[in-house]
């Protein structure tokens, strides 16, 4: 007896499911996706544990390519102009 297979179903078309679990890498409970890797820990750390002065210093370094002027400008300036 053969099993009927749905050929239209694609398991890769669905987004991964997020689950709150204890992480033994960073010793915290945070969202972990099915394919879980260190990015989950980095995202959790940046959103919840990173000091505000460190985050501000990191954000100030980000530059965005401005197509009109064809030059790199600071993220803060880019969004304040528009």
C-alpha positions in Angstrom: 0.0 0.0 0.0 1.6 3.3 -1.1 1.3 6.5 0.7 -0.3 9.5 -1.1 2.1 12.4 -1.4 1.0 16.0 -1.8 3.3 17.4 -4.5 2.1 21.0 -3.9 3.4 21.1 -0.3 6.8 22.6 0.1 8.2 22.5 3.7 10.8 25.2 2.8 8.1 27.8 1.9 7.1 28.2 5.5 9.1 30.4 7.9 10.9 28.7 10.7 9.1 28.5 14.0 10.5 30.5 16.9 10.5 29.0 20.3 11.5 30.5 23.7 14.1 28.1 25.1 17.1 28.1 27.5 20.3 28.6 25.5 23.3 26.7 26.8 25.6 28.9 24.7 24.8 32.3 26.3 23.0 31.0 29.4 19.8 32.9 28.8 16.3 32.2 27.7 15.5 33.7 24.3 13.9 33.0 21.0 15.5 30.2 19.1 14.6 29.2 15.6 14.6 25.6 14.3 17.9 26.1 12.6 19.2 27.9 15.7 22.7 29.3 15.6 24.8 32.0 17.3 22.8 34.7 15.5 19.9 34.1 17.9 22.3 34.8 20.8 23.8 37.9 19.2 20.3 39.3 18.4 19.2 38.7 22.0 22.4 40.3 23.4 22.1 43.4 21.2 18.4 43.9 22.0 18.5 43.2 25.8 21.9 43.0 27.3 24.1 45.5 25.4 24.8 48.8 27.3 23.2 51.9 25.7 26.6 53.6 25.2 28.0 50.7 23.3 24.9 50.5 21.1 25.1 54.2 20.4 28.8 54.0 19.5 28.1 51.1 17.2 25.1 52.8 15.5 27.1 56.0 14.9 29.6 54.1 12.8 26.9 52.9 10.3 27.0 54.6 6.9 24.5 54.3 4.1 25.1 54.8 0.4 23.2 57.8 -0.9 22.3 57.2 -4.5 21.6 60.9 -5.3 24.9 62.2 -4.1 26.8 58.9 -4.8 28.6 59.1 -1.4 28.5 57.4 2.0 26.7 59.4 4.7 26.1 58.6 8.4 22.9 56.7 9.1 21.7 59.5 11.5 22.1 62.2 8.8 20.6 60.0 6.1 17.3 59.6 8.0 17.2 63.1 9.4 17.4 64.6 5.9 14.4 62.6 4.5 
